[in-house]
Amino acid sequence: MNIVGNSKMVENSVKENYYKAINNPKLQNLLSKLNVSEEEVKNNITKLEETLRQLENCQNCKGLSSCSNPTNGCVVYPKNYNNHLEFCYLACRYKKERIKQDKEKMTQEKVLANASLKDLDTTDKNRYPLIKWVTKFIKEYDNTKNNKGLYLHGNFGCGKTFILACLFNEMKSRGYSSAIVYFPSLLRDIKGDFDSMADTLNYLDDVDLLLIDDIGAEKVTEWGRDEILGTILQYRMNNMKTTFFTSNFNISELEKHLSNNGIDSIKANRIIERIKYLTIDMEMVSKNMRK
């Protein structure tokens, strides 16, 4: 067959695919928003069908971990630029929430990295017991002994993490190693990069001071609770490593949370007993500083 004949077959095939696709109500709905010429649609019919496939994948998606699109959390979506179609990546609601969380995390990390005791707000008397405890801890800390940390719980935004970050930064200036980990992000990051899990856990096992921030905000799984949290706490118990926690839950509420409302009460109790061994329970109820 000559070149002209081949070209004619390709052209007929493109037309056939086009007319088959154009009868799809979903494609017609998409095109109604784009307002481009029929020729432009024909030239991009394969990409437009791919957009529909990716949108279909999004319909029953439960989150980024189950995303089946080529680019996680995104759909290749057409836009009309000067009567020509251009395709760009649009983030889904899960991806947008992840981006928002990451930005907040970066901002929070910057604030905590610069937290200083001299910047503490001492106008609220509800903060006095914690500030007094922090001052005493700094004076008496001895990393050759079993120094208990705090299980610090209280209302949202009252400054629990910030005050402990002031403590950690002061201890860091005195030569002690420390780490503050937002617990839900820690689990997410480990799950997203299993190759680095051993290094991450080894680091968290060995730092002099560890703060597990916002425990109770995570979605409870056996893996996160028993394999990650339980392993870290067991090592730190055995090696007299000072450990802190912040939470919006008191210790009883945290136990209920970790048990999945009573389903795994024995395993949850094991975690709670380790927390009690490592910490002193303290509540701080104060004004919401984030406002």
Residue frames as qw, qx, qy, qz and C-alpha x, y, z in Angstrom:
[[0.000, 0.890, 0.457, 0.000, 0.00, 0.00, 0.00],
 [0.422, 0.501, -0.029, 0.755, 1.36, 3.44, -0.90],
 [0.225, -0.082, -0.438, 0.866, 1.93, 6.35, 1.45],
 [0.351, -0.162, -0.157, -0.909, -1.27, 8.07, 0.33],
 [0.679, -0.275, -0.608, -0.307, -3.26, 4.94, 1.18],
 [0.532, -0.209, -0.631, 0.524, -1.69, 4.68, 4.66],
 [0.028, 0.019, -0.204, 0.978, -2.37, 8.33, 5.32],
 [0.505, -0.238, -0.360, -0.748, -6.00, 7.87, 4.31],
 [0.675, -0.292, -0.677, 0.018, -6.41, 4.92, 6.69],
 [0.364, -0.154, -0.502, 0.769, -4.95, 6.93, 9.60],
 [0.187, -0.099, -0.024, -0.977, -7.22, 9.85, 8.80],
 [0.622, -0.281, -0.518, -0.515, -10.27, 7.58, 8.70],
 [0.615, -0.252, -0.675, 0.320, -9.26, 5.97, 11.99],
 [0.161, -0.058, -0.343, 0.924, -8.88, 9.38, 13.67],
 [0.401, -0.176, -0.225, -0.871, -12.30, 10.42, 12.38],
 [0.671, -0.278, -0.654, -0.212, -13.86, 7.18, 13.59],
 [0.490, -0.222, -0.605, 0.587, -12.35, 7.58, 17.06],
 [0.018, -0.046, 0.132, -0.990, -13.42, 11.19, 17.16],
 [0.523, -0.234, -0.339, -0.746, -17.07, 10.56, 16.29],
 [0.676, -0.282, -0.678, 0.057, -17.21, 7.67, 18.73],
 [0.399, -0.170, -0.497, 0.752, -15.76, 9.80, 21.54],
 [0.089, -0.153, -0.027, -0.984, -17.78, 12.91, 20.80],
 [0.568, -0.387, -0.514, -0.513, -21.03, 11.08, 21.58],
 [0.512, -0.249, -0.677, 0.467, -19.94, 10.59, 25.18],
 [0.236, -0.876, -0.335, -0.253, -22.15, 12.87, 27.34],
 [0.619, -0.662, -0.038, 0.421, -19.27, 13.45, 29.77],
 [0.510, -0.008, 0.307, 0.803, -17.03, 14.66, 26.97],
 [0.062, 0.675, 0.456, 0.577, -19.80, 16.89, 25.65],
 [0.437, -0.861, -0.254, 0.051, -20.18, 18.41, 29.11],
 [0.623, -0.438, 0.130, 0.635, -16.44, 19.02, 29.32],
 [0.396, 0.253, 0.424, 0.774, -16.33, 20.61, 25.86],
 [0.081, -0.839, -0.454, -0.289, -19.21, 22.92, 26.70],
 [0.469, -0.828, -0.061, 0.302, -16.95, 24.57, 29.27],
 [0.604, -0.269, 0.342, 0.668, -14.00, 24.91, 26.89],
 [0.389, 0.852, 0.193, -0.292, -15.59, 26.55, 23.85],
 [0.210, -0.525, 0.614, 0.551, -12.97, 25.60, 21.26],
 [0.569, 0.420, -0.391, -0.589, -13.26, 24.64, 17.60],
 [0.973, 0.053, 0.123, -0.188, -14.10, 21.16, 16.35],
 [0.703, 0.560, -0.375, 0.228, -10.67, 20.97, 14.76],
 [0.049, -0.618, 0.609, -0.495, -8.99, 21.68, 18.08],
 [0.790, -0.237, 0.400, -0.399, -11.06, 18.96, 19.72],
 [0.943, 0.316, -0.101, -0.039, -10.10, 16.48, 16.97],
 [0.470, 0.637, -0.498, 0.353, -6.41, 17.28, 17.42],
 [0.088, -0.435, 0.681, -0.582, -6.62, 16.62, 21.17],
 [0.800, -0.221, -0.246, -0.500, -9.22, 13.87, 21.39],
 [0.767, 0.009, -0.594, 0.245, -6.80, 11.33, 22.91],
 [0.218, 0.167, -0.509, 0.816, -5.76, 13.74, 25.67],
 [0.489, -0.257, 0.042, -0.832, -9.38, 14.68, 26.33],
 [0.856, -0.165, -0.428, -0.239, -10.32, 11.02, 26.72],
 [0.585, 0.071, -0.608, 0.532, -7.41, 10.62, 29.13],
 [0.144, -0.263, 0.316, -0.900, -8.81, 13.51, 31.18],
 [0.742, -0.232, -0.169, -0.606, -12.15, 11.71, 31.38],
 [0.815, -0.037, -0.565, 0.122, -10.46, 8.50, 32.50],
 [0.349, 0.142, -0.549, 0.746, -8.59, 10.32, 35.25],
 [0.392, -0.258, 0.143, -0.871, -11.76, 12.12, 36.39],
 [0.836, -0.173, -0.389, -0.347, -13.50, 8.75, 36.51],
 [0.644, 0.056, -0.630, 0.430, -10.71, 7.42, 38.73],
 [0.028, 0.239, -0.401, 0.884, -11.38, 10.31, 41.12],
 [0.567, -0.383, -0.317, -0.657, -15.06, 9.47, 41.59],
 [0.866, -0.425, -0.223, -0.142, -14.58, 6.73, 44.18],
 [0.549, 0.391, -0.493, 0.550, -11.08, 7.60, 45.37],
 [0.654, -0.666, -0.351, 0.078, -10.55, 7.39, 49.15],
 [0.379, -0.872, 0.184, 0.250, -7.34, 9.40, 49.32],
 [0.250, 0.803, -0.507, -0.188, -3.85, 9.90, 47.93],
 [0.378, -0.371, 0.848, 0.004, -2.72, 6.42, 48.95],
 [0.596, 0.300, 0.744, -0.026, -5.34, 4.86, 46.66],
 [0.365, 0.748, -0.115, -0.543, -4.96, 7.33, 43.76],
 [0.777, 0.131, 0.561, 0.252, -4.65, 5.47, 40.44],
 [0.435, 0.899, 0.023, -0.044, -3.85, 8.46, 38.22],
 [0.785, 0.365, -0.163, 0.473, -0.36, 8.68, 36.66],
 [0.201, 0.420, -0.351, 0.812, 0.46, 11.78, 38.73],
 [0.346, -0.390, -0.785, 0.336, -0.61, 11.20, 42.32],
 [0.086, -0.621, -0.475, 0.617, -3.41, 13.52, 43.43],
 [0.106, 0.497, -0.212, -0.835, -3.70, 15.27, 40.08],
 [0.637, 0.532, 0.558, 0.000, -5.78, 15.23, 36.91],
 [0.279, -0.086, 0.440, 0.849, -4.45, 16.35, 33.52],
 [0.234, 0.720, 0.580, -0.300, -7.08, 18.94, 32.69],
 [0.419, 0.421, 0.402, 0.696, -7.64, 21.06, 29.52],
 [0.053, -0.714, -0.252, 0.651, -7.78, 24.85, 29.47],
 [0.500, 0.737, 0.354, 0.285, -8.64, 27.20, 26.64],
 [0.348, -0.619, 0.129, 0.692, -5.74, 29.55, 25.92],
 [0.186, 0.541, -0.348, -0.743, -6.41, 31.78, 22.89],
 [0.820, 0.309, -0.056, -0.478, -8.72, 29.15, 21.36],
 [0.596, 0.364, -0.715, 0.038, -6.14, 26.39, 21.77],
 [0.863, -0.468, -0.117, -0.146, -6.24, 23.56, 24.29],
 [0.277, 0.547, -0.680, 0.402, -3.41, 23.31, 26.76],
 [0.824, -0.364, -0.425, -0.090, -3.28, 20.64, 29.43],
 [0.028, 0.588, -0.551, 0.591, -2.12, 21.22, 32.98],
 [0.435, -0.164, -0.845, 0.264, -2.15, 19.36, 36.29],
 [0.438, -0.555, -0.012, -0.707, -5.06, 20.14, 38.62],
 [0.082, 0.166, -0.864, 0.469, -4.80, 18.96, 42.24],
 [0.493, -0.468, -0.679, -0.277, -7.70, 17.02, 43.75],
 [0.468, -0.775, -0.003, -0.425, -9.16, 17.90, 47.16],
 [0.897, -0.388, -0.031, 0.209, -6.87, 15.41, 48.90],
 [0.677, 0.246, -0.005, 0.694, -3.80, 16.86, 47.22],
 [0.021, -0.738, -0.028, -0.674, -4.88, 20.42, 48.06],
 [0.694, -0.695, -0.017, -0.186, -5.31, 19.42, 51.70],
 [0.884, -0.147, -0.011, 0.444, -1.87, 17.80, 51.69],
 [0.435, 0.497, 0.008, 0.751, -0.31, 20.95, 50.22],
 [0.329, -0.785, -0.033, -0.524, -2.07, 23.05, 52.85],
 [0.849, -0.525, -0.021, 0.055, -0.83, 20.76, 55.63],
 [0.798, 0.099, -0.013, 0.594, 2.72, 20.84, 54.31],
 [0.174, 0.659, -0.010, 0.731, 2.72, 24.65, 54.19],
 [0.568, -0.740, 0.003, -0.361, 1.37, 24.81, 57.75],
 [0.922, -0.279, -0.040, 0.267, 3.98, 22.29, 58.84],
 [0.613, 0.349, -0.047, 0.708, 6.80, 24.36, 57.33],
 [0.130, -0.738, 0.026, -0.662, 5.51, 27.50, 59.03],
 [0.776, -0.606, -0.019, -0.173, 5.12, 25.69, 62.35],
 [0.893, -0.051, -0.079, 0.441, 8.60, 24.18, 62.10],
 [0.371, 0.535, -0.086, 0.754, 10.10, 27.63, 61.51],
 [0.418, -0.734, 0.033, -0.535, 8.26, 29.07, 64.53],
 [0.896, -0.444, -0.016, 0.006, 9.33, 26.17, 66.76],
 [0.799, 0.211, -0.118, 0.551, 12.94, 26.31, 65.56],
 [0.213, 0.506, -0.152, 0.822, 13.16, 29.92, 66.77],
 [0.593, -0.701, -0.298, -0.262, 11.17, 29.49, 70.00],
 [0.386, 0.332, -0.525, 0.682, 12.97, 30.96, 73.00],
 [0.396, -0.490, -0.679, 0.376, 12.23, 31.06, 76.72],
 [0.137, -0.269, -0.154, 0.941, 12.53, 34.84, 76.69],
 [0.253, -0.087, -0.450, -0.852, 9.60, 35.00, 74.25],
 [0.220, -0.369, -0.901, 0.062, 7.17, 33.11, 76.47],
 [0.329, -0.537, -0.180, -0.755, 3.89, 34.84, 77.26],
 [0.322, -0.108, -0.794, 0.505, 3.68, 34.84, 81.07],
 [0.295, -0.182, 0.089, -0.934, 0.54, 36.97, 81.38],
 [0.776, -0.210, -0.359, -0.474, -1.72, 33.91, 81.67],
 [0.426, -0.519, 0.631, -0.389, -1.56, 32.35, 85.14],
 [0.955, 0.067, 0.169, -0.232, -2.71, 29.03, 83.71],
 [0.745, 0.546, -0.338, 0.182, 0.74, 28.71, 82.17],
 [0.230, -0.784, 0.488, -0.309, 2.64, 29.17, 85.43],
 [0.842, -0.307, 0.434, -0.087, 2.79, 25.49, 86.53],
 [0.888, 0.384, 0.132, 0.214, 4.19, 24.41, 83.16],
 [0.342, 0.825, -0.263, 0.364, 6.74, 27.24, 82.96],
 [0.482, -0.692, 0.473, -0.255, 7.83, 26.49, 86.53],
 [0.933, -0.065, 0.351, 0.033, 8.23, 22.79, 85.63],
 [0.733, 0.621, -0.018, 0.276, 10.24, 23.65, 82.50],
 [0.021, 0.863, -0.380, 0.334, 12.58, 25.93, 84.46],
 [0.684, -0.501, 0.502, -0.169, 13.18, 23.21, 87.06],
 [0.946, 0.222, 0.220, 0.087, 13.75, 20.57, 84.38],
 [0.534, 0.764, -0.205, 0.298, 16.44, 22.67, 82.69],
 [0.211, -0.782, 0.488, -0.326, 18.30, 23.19, 85.97],
 [0.674, -0.368, 0.601, -0.223, 18.16, 19.55, 87.10],
 [0.900, 0.381, -0.095, -0.190, 18.42, 17.57, 83.85],
 [0.305, -0.572, 0.753, 0.117, 21.05, 14.83, 83.88],
 [0.751, 0.344, -0.362, -0.432, 21.15, 12.54, 80.86],
 [0.284, 0.267, -0.908, 0.156, 22.77, 9.75, 82.90],
 [0.238, 0.117, 0.774, -0.574, 19.58, 9.44, 84.95],
 [0.053, 0.473, 0.840, 0.259, 15.98, 8.53, 84.25],
 [0.079, 0.226, 0.149, -0.959, 14.46, 11.99, 83.69],
 [0.295, 0.549, 0.781, -0.044, 10.73, 11.90, 83.12],
 [0.040, 0.167, 0.348, 0.922, 9.21, 14.08, 80.43],
 [0.367, 0.226, 0.393, -0.812, 5.64, 15.35, 80.26],
 [0.107, 0.455, 0.817, 0.338, 2.38, 14.07, 78.89],
 [0.032, 0.297, 0.174, -0.938, 1.04, 17.57, 78.32],
 [0.068, 0.493, 0.793, 0.352, -2.60, 17.82, 77.35],
 [0.038, 0.511, 0.323, -0.796, -5.00, 20.72, 77.02],
 [0.502, 0.726, 0.368, -0.294, -7.16, 22.71, 74.68],
 [0.683, 0.475, 0.313, 0.458, -6.30, 23.40, 71.05],
 [0.341, 0.729, 0.059, 0.590, -3.85, 26.23, 70.41],
 [0.505, -0.859, -0.081, -0.024, -2.97, 26.99, 74.03],
 [0.147, 0.863, -0.462, 0.141, 0.78, 26.87, 73.37],
 [0.904, -0.335, 0.266, 0.000, 1.72, 23.40, 74.58],
 [0.869, 0.289, 0.116, 0.384, 4.10, 22.66, 71.73],
 [0.274, 0.837, -0.130, 0.455, 5.61, 26.15, 71.69],
 [0.481, -0.778, 0.330, -0.235, 6.55, 26.07, 75.37],
 [0.904, -0.210, 0.337, 0.156, 8.15, 22.64, 75.02],
 [0.704, 0.579, 0.052, 0.407, 9.99, 23.85, 71.91],
 [0.068, -0.897, 0.270, -0.342, 11.45, 26.65, 74.05],
 [0.753, -0.517, 0.404, -0.052, 12.65, 23.96, 76.47],
 [0.913, 0.187, 0.260, 0.253, 14.10, 21.84, 73.66],
 [0.478, 0.781, -0.071, 0.396, 15.93, 24.77, 72.07],
 [0.321, -0.837, 0.365, -0.250, 17.44, 25.72, 75.43],
 [0.847, -0.310, 0.428, 0.057, 18.62, 22.14, 75.98],
 [0.807, 0.492, 0.142, 0.294, 20.00, 22.04, 72.45],
 [0.180, 0.893, -0.237, 0.337, 22.07, 25.14, 73.20],
 [0.525, -0.663, 0.503, -0.180, 23.54, 23.19, 76.11],
 [0.086, 0.483, -0.850, -0.191, 24.69, 20.37, 73.84],
 [0.490, 0.103, 0.831, -0.240, 21.82, 17.89, 74.09],
 [0.086, -0.036, -0.747, -0.658, 20.19, 16.36, 71.03],
 [0.380, 0.347, 0.591, -0.621, 16.45, 16.69, 70.51],
 [0.043, -0.139, -0.742, -0.654, 13.65, 16.11, 68.02],
 [0.435, 0.310, 0.421, -0.733, 10.07, 17.33, 67.70],
 [0.029, -0.062, -0.857, -0.510, 7.87, 15.17, 65.47],
 [0.585, 0.084, 0.090, -0.802, 4.26, 15.85, 64.57],
 [0.495, -0.100, 0.857, -0.102, 2.94, 12.35, 64.99],
 [0.720, 0.529, 0.381, -0.238, 0.40, 12.19, 62.11],
 [0.447, 0.813, -0.333, -0.167, 3.07, 13.49, 59.68],
 [0.243, -0.534, 0.810, 0.012, 5.67, 11.07, 61.03],
 [0.657, 0.143, 0.732, -0.115, 3.43, 8.09, 60.23],
 [0.636, 0.730, 0.153, -0.199, 2.61, 9.50, 56.80],
 [0.199, 0.824, -0.511, -0.142, 6.26, 10.18, 55.96],
 [0.385, -0.348, 0.855, 0.003, 7.42, 6.72, 57.04],
 [0.695, 0.358, 0.605, -0.153, 4.63, 5.08, 55.08],
 [0.543, 0.821, -0.012, -0.177, 5.60, 7.09, 52.02],
 [0.409, 0.710, -0.562, 0.115, 9.27, 6.11, 52.24],
 [0.936, -0.345, 0.015, -0.071, 9.78, 2.69, 53.82],
 [0.781, 0.353, -0.261, 0.444, 13.43, 2.66, 52.74],
 [0.145, 0.555, -0.366, 0.733, 14.20, 5.40, 55.27],
 [0.703, -0.579, -0.221, -0.348, 12.13, 3.88, 58.09],
 [0.849, -0.229, -0.295, 0.374, 15.04, 2.21, 59.89],
 [0.414, 0.247, -0.161, 0.861, 17.14, 5.40, 59.85],
 [0.305, -0.579, -0.103, -0.749, 14.19, 7.49, 61.08],
 [0.805, -0.515, -0.246, -0.164, 13.38, 5.13, 63.94],
 [0.769, -0.061, -0.282, 0.570, 17.03, 4.83, 64.96],
 [0.176, 0.407, -0.099, 0.891, 17.29, 8.61, 65.14],
 [0.511, -0.562, -0.104, -0.641, 14.10, 8.97, 67.21],
 [0.867, -0.319, -0.365, 0.118, 15.22, 6.15, 69.49],
 [0.733, -0.054, -0.241, 0.634, 18.52, 7.79, 70.37],
 [0.083, 0.647, -0.034, 0.757, 17.95, 11.55, 70.72],
 [0.176, 0.009, -0.671, 0.721, 18.29, 12.81, 74.29],
 [0.300, 0.356, 0.469, -0.750, 14.91, 14.56, 74.20],
 [0.009, -0.216, -0.795, -0.566, 11.99, 13.55, 72.00],
 [0.377, 0.280, 0.365, -0.804, 8.62, 15.31, 71.69],
 [0.089, 0.307, 0.877, 0.359, 5.82, 13.34, 70.04],
 [0.165, 0.173, 0.118, -0.964, 3.53, 16.20, 69.17],
 [0.604, 0.135, -0.079, -0.781, -0.26, 15.96, 68.86],
 [0.081, 0.012, -0.996, -0.033, -0.61, 12.27, 69.60],
 [0.280, 0.457, 0.723, -0.437, -4.26, 11.36, 69.16],
 [0.381, 0.626, -0.071, -0.677, -4.66, 13.40, 65.96],
 [0.109, 0.329, -0.837, -0.423, -3.58, 10.44, 63.82],
 [0.846, 0.023, -0.226, -0.482, -5.79, 7.77, 62.29],
 [0.556, -0.453, 0.678, -0.161, -5.20, 4.68, 64.40],
 [0.835, 0.306, -0.418, -0.186, -3.79, 1.60, 62.68],
 [0.923, -0.359, 0.063, 0.121, -2.14, -1.46, 64.22],
 [0.750, 0.337, -0.038, 0.568, 1.01, -0.68, 62.24],
 [0.101, 0.725, -0.123, 0.670, 1.26, 2.93, 63.42],
 [0.614, -0.679, 0.125, -0.381, 0.36, 2.18, 67.01],
 [0.924, -0.333, 0.181, 0.047, 2.21, -1.09, 67.62],
 [0.850, 0.227, 0.096, 0.465, 5.06, -1.19, 65.11],
 [0.339, 0.631, -0.061, 0.696, 6.03, 2.48, 65.10],
 [0.339, -0.736, 0.160, -0.563, 4.87, 4.15, 68.33],
 [0.899, -0.427, 0.040, -0.092, 5.21, 1.04, 70.49],
 [0.865, 0.174, -0.105, 0.459, 8.71, 0.30, 69.21],
 [0.222, 0.658, -0.185, 0.695, 9.94, 3.85, 69.81],
 [0.524, -0.680, 0.150, -0.491, 8.52, 3.98, 73.34],
 [0.964, -0.253, -0.043, 0.070, 9.88, 0.56, 74.30],
 [0.716, 0.322, -0.176, 0.593, 13.40, 1.50, 73.24],
 [0.023, 0.661, -0.192, 0.725, 13.27, 4.82, 75.04],
 [0.762, -0.573, 0.041, -0.300, 11.99, 3.15, 78.21],
 [0.960, -0.092, -0.072, 0.256, 14.79, 0.58, 78.13],
 [0.641, 0.253, -0.076, 0.721, 17.45, 3.24, 77.57],
 [0.303, -0.661, -0.372, 0.577, 16.20, 5.96, 79.94],
 [0.233, 0.212, 0.342, 0.885, 15.54, 8.46, 77.14],
 [0.118, 0.420, 0.441, -0.785, 13.46, 11.48, 78.12],
 [0.058, 0.333, 0.759, 0.556, 10.22, 11.64, 76.14],
 [0.216, 0.300, 0.307, -0.877, 7.46, 14.23, 75.91],
 [0.125, 0.449, 0.814, 0.348, 3.98, 14.18, 74.41],
 [0.249, 0.177, 0.161, -0.939, 1.40, 16.82, 73.60],
 [0.045, -0.336, -0.897, -0.284, -2.24, 16.02, 72.98],
 [0.386, -0.287, -0.075, -0.873, -5.73, 17.45, 73.01],
 [0.795, -0.305, -0.471, -0.231, -6.75, 14.22, 74.79],
 [0.473, -0.628, 0.533, -0.314, -6.24, 13.45, 78.44],
 [0.045, -0.380, 0.922, 0.062, -4.65, 10.07, 79.08],
 [0.497, 0.227, 0.784, -0.294, -7.97, 8.22, 79.38],
 [0.589, 0.682, 0.103, -0.421, -9.28, 9.74, 76.17],
 [0.242, 0.646, -0.669, -0.276, -6.04, 8.83, 74.40],
 [0.291, -0.143, 0.943, -0.073, -6.38, 5.22, 75.52],
 [0.595, 0.483, 0.541, -0.345, -9.90, 5.08, 74.09],
 [0.455, 0.765, -0.243, -0.386, -8.62, 6.60, 70.85],
 [0.069, 0.540, -0.825, -0.154, -5.74, 4.12, 70.56],
 [0.403, 0.034, 0.895, -0.187, -8.08, 1.21, 71.24],
 [0.212, -0.112, -0.652, -0.719, -10.34, 2.14, 68.30],
 [0.582, -0.288, 0.039, -0.759, -13.19, 2.64, 70.77],
 [0.713, -0.305, 0.516, -0.363, -12.49, -0.57, 72.68],
 [0.904, 0.346, -0.197, -0.158, -11.67, -2.91, 69.81],
 [0.748, 0.283, -0.436, 0.413, -7.97, -3.22, 70.77],
 [0.451, -0.851, 0.042, -0.267, -8.08, -2.26, 74.44],
 [0.872, -0.378, 0.108, 0.293, -5.19, -4.53, 75.50],
 [0.666, 0.296, 0.139, 0.670, -2.80, -3.16, 72.87],
 [0.002, -0.823, -0.079, -0.563, -3.84, 0.40, 73.64],
 [0.665, -0.744, 0.012, -0.060, -3.23, -0.18, 77.33],
 [0.847, -0.094, 0.073, 0.518, 0.33, -1.32, 76.58],
 [0.375, 0.556, 0.092, 0.736, 1.04, 1.99, 74.88],
 [0.340, -0.829, -0.078, -0.436, -0.55, 3.97, 77.71],
 [0.823, -0.536, -0.011, 0.185, 1.52, 2.13, 80.33],
 [0.705, 0.136, 0.075, 0.692, 4.69, 3.04, 78.46],
 [0.080, 0.712, 0.114, 0.688, 3.60, 6.68, 78.26],
 [0.593, -0.774, -0.072, -0.210, 2.87, 6.72, 82.00],
 [0.858, -0.284, 0.000, 0.428, 6.29, 5.23, 82.72],
 [0.568, 0.286, 0.129, 0.761, 8.04, 7.87, 80.62],
 [0.029, 0.513, 0.136, 0.847, 6.12, 10.97, 81.69],
 [0.004, -0.325, -0.605, 0.727, 4.42, 13.08, 84.30],
 [0.086, 0.644, 0.691, 0.318, 0.81, 13.91, 83.44],
 [0.116, -0.388, -0.216, 0.888, 0.10, 17.64, 83.25],
 [0.251, 0.725, 0.611, 0.195, -2.85, 19.63, 81.95],
 [0.165, -0.282, 0.002, 0.945, -2.70, 23.16, 80.61],
 [0.194, 0.732, 0.635, 0.152, -5.91, 24.98, 79.75],
 [0.220, -0.476, 0.016, 0.852, -5.27, 28.44, 78.38],
 [0.450, 0.711, 0.091, -0.534, -6.42, 30.90, 75.75],
 [0.813, 0.380, 0.361, 0.253, -6.09, 29.90, 72.09],
 [0.313, -0.629, 0.258, 0.663, -2.86, 31.62, 71.06],
 [0.387, 0.138, 0.686, 0.600, -3.42, 30.80, 67.38],
 [0.147, 0.834, 0.529, 0.048, -6.25, 33.28, 67.22]]
